Amino acid sequence: MSEPVSVAAVLAFGANLGERAPTINEAVRELASSPGILSVRMSSLVESVAVTPAGPAPDEPAYLNAVALVQTTLTPRELLHTALHIEQRFGRVRTERWAARTLDIDIVAYGDSRVSELDLVIPHPQAANRLFVLAPWLELDPDASLAGAGRVGDIAAALTATQIRPAEVAR
């Protein structure tokens, strides 16, 4: 029997309710110990304003964000289920779209794959507009590319740096 193929995936973590940094750090540790996850590298934490489709939502609590580079043998769907399970364990409740949350885990990229399903779109459709995803990703992989959009460094350079700031919390 052959070994499962390992794929590099990019996951974005965010939280704007509760103990944000401990939640993200513990969620990354839980991800790292999940079946099918071979390795996880986490970026530094950055803080960002809440964003909705209408733009910034300054009345919402600020988000703490990080990115993890993951080597996995999971399929995109299995990785999604793992992420949703971890979100649920950390109190994520899905009652309203774009609402504040204890934890959000998005699959930003899965190798060079493109997936377009009702509940799973890869690459993440908003990744190229989110410096709070791109900057931490660049920290981990300065040569990163986002399928269909180009070099992450070039995309990030076109966005305003006022979207994020380094988080002043311990990892």
C-alpha positions as CSV (number, residue, x, y, z in Angstrom):
1,M,0.0,0.0,0.0
2,S,1.4,3.4,-0.9
3,E,1.8,6.3,1.5
4,P,-0.8,9.1,1.3
5,V,0.3,12.2,-0.7
6,S,1.2,15.2,1.5
7,V,-0.1,18.6,0.4
8,A,0.9,22.1,1.7
9,A,-2.1,24.0,2.9
10,V,-2.6,27.5,4.3
11,L,-5.1,28.1,7.1
12,A,-6.1,31.5,8.5
13,F,-7.0,31.8,12.1
14,G,-9.0,34.7,13.6
15,A,-10.8,35.6,16.8
16,N,-12.4,38.7,18.2
17,L,-14.2,37.4,21.3
18,G,-12.9,36.0,24.5
19,E,-9.2,35.2,25.1
20,R,-8.1,35.7,21.5
21,A,-4.4,34.8,21.7
22,P,-4.8,31.7,23.9
23,T,-7.6,30.5,21.8
24,I,-5.7,30.8,18.5
25,N,-2.5,29.3,20.0
26,E,-4.4,26.3,21.5
27,A,-6.4,25.8,18.3
28,V,-3.1,25.6,16.3
29,R,-1.8,23.0,18.8
30,E,-5.0,21.0,18.4
31,L,-4.7,21.2,14.7
32,A,-1.1,20.0,14.9
33,S,-2.2,16.9,16.9
34,S,-5.1,16.1,14.5
35,P,-4.9,12.9,12.4
36,G,-3.6,13.6,8.9
37,I,-1.7,16.7,9.9
38,L,2.0,16.1,9.5
39,S,3.4,19.5,10.4
40,V,2.2,23.0,11.3
41,R,4.1,26.3,11.3
42,M,2.3,29.3,12.8
43,S,3.0,33.0,12.0
44,S,3.1,35.9,14.4
45,L,-0.2,37.3,15.6
46,V,-1.5,40.5,14.0
47,E,-4.5,42.6,14.9
48,S,-7.1,43.9,12.5
49,V,-10.4,45.7,12.4
50,A,-13.5,43.6,11.8
51,V,-14.4,43.5,8.1
52,T,-17.8,42.8,6.5
53,P,-18.7,42.8,2.8
54,A,-19.7,46.5,3.3
55,G,-16.2,47.3,4.6
56,P,-14.6,47.9,8.0
57,A,-16.8,47.4,11.1
58,P,-15.2,49.6,13.7
59,D,-18.0,49.0,16.2
60,E,-17.0,45.3,16.4
61,P,-14.1,44.1,18.6
62,A,-10.8,43.9,16.9
63,Y,-9.6,40.6,15.5
64,L,-6.4,38.8,16.3
65,N,-5.2,36.8,13.3
66,A,-2.5,34.3,12.4
67,V,-1.7,32.0,9.5
68,A,-0.5,28.4,9.7
69,L,1.3,26.5,7.0
70,V,0.3,22.9,7.2
71,Q,1.5,19.7,5.6
72,T,-1.4,17.3,5.4
73,T,-2.6,14.0,3.9
74,L,-6.2,15.1,4.4
75,T,-8.4,16.0,1.4
76,P,-9.8,19.6,1.3
77,R,-13.1,18.3,2.6
78,E,-11.5,16.4,5.5
79,L,-9.4,19.5,6.3
80,L,-12.6,21.6,6.4
81,H,-14.2,19.1,8.8
82,T,-11.1,19.2,11.0
83,A,-11.2,23.0,11.1
84,L,-14.9,23.2,11.8
85,H,-14.6,20.7,14.6
86,I,-11.8,22.8,16.2
87,E,-13.9,25.9,15.8
88,Q,-16.8,24.2,17.6
89,R,-14.6,23.0,20.4
90,F,-13.6,26.6,21.1
91,G,-17.1,27.9,21.3
92,R,-17.8,29.0,17.7
93,V,-21.5,29.5,17.2
94,R,-22.8,30.1,13.6
95,T,-26.0,32.1,14.1
96,E,-25.3,35.1,11.9
97,R,-22.8,35.6,9.0
98,W,-20.1,38.1,9.7
99,A,-20.8,38.1,13.4
100,A,-18.1,38.4,16.1
101,R,-16.6,35.0,16.9
102,T,-14.4,33.1,19.4
103,L,-12.6,31.4,16.5
104,D,-12.6,31.3,12.8
105,I,-10.4,29.0,10.7
106,D,-10.4,29.4,6.9
107,I,-8.7,27.3,4.3
108,V,-6.9,29.9,2.3
109,A,-5.0,27.5,-0.1
110,Y,-4.6,23.8,-0.6
111,G,-1.6,23.3,-2.8
112,D,-2.5,24.7,-6.2
113,S,-5.9,23.2,-6.0
114,R,-9.1,25.0,-6.9
115,V,-12.3,23.9,-5.3
116,S,-15.7,25.5,-5.9
117,E,-18.4,23.9,-3.8
118,L,-21.3,25.5,-1.9
119,D,-19.5,25.3,1.5
120,L,-15.9,25.1,0.3
121,V,-14.1,27.5,-2.0
122,I,-10.3,27.2,-2.4
123,P,-8.4,29.5,-2.7
124,H,-10.4,31.5,-0.3
125,P,-12.4,34.0,-2.3
126,Q,-11.4,37.0,-0.1
127,A,-7.7,36.1,0.6
128,A,-6.3,38.5,-2.0
129,N,-8.1,41.4,-0.2
130,R,-7.0,40.6,3.4
131,L,-3.7,41.9,4.5
132,F,-4.3,40.2,7.9
133,V,-4.0,36.9,5.9
134,L,-1.3,37.9,3.4
135,A,1.2,39.5,5.8
136,P,1.4,36.6,8.2
137,W,1.6,34.2,5.2
138,L,4.5,36.1,3.8
139,E,6.3,35.9,7.2
140,L,6.2,32.1,6.9
141,D,6.8,31.9,3.1
142,P,8.2,35.0,1.4
143,D,7.9,33.2,-2.0
144,A,4.2,32.3,-1.6
145,S,1.8,32.4,-4.5
146,L,-2.0,32.4,-4.4
147,A,-3.5,30.3,-7.1
148,G,-5.2,32.5,-9.7
149,A,-4.0,35.8,-8.1
150,G,-0.2,35.7,-8.2
151,R,2.7,36.3,-5.8
152,V,1.4,37.0,-2.3
153,G,4.1,39.7,-1.8
154,D,2.9,41.6,-4.9
155,I,-0.8,41.3,-3.8
156,A,0.0,42.4,-0.3
157,A,2.1,45.4,-1.5
158,A,-1.0,46.7,-3.3
159,L,-3.1,46.7,0.0
160,T,-2.9,49.4,2.6
161,A,-0.8,48.6,5.6
162,T,-3.3,50.3,7.9
163,Q,-5.5,47.2,7.8
164,I,-3.3,45.4,10.4
165,R,-0.8,46.1,13.2
166,P,1.4,43.7,15.1
167,A,-0.4,42.2,18.1
168,E,0.9,43.2,21.4
169,V,0.3,39.9,23.1
170,A,2.5,36.9,23.7
171,R,2.2,34.0,21.4
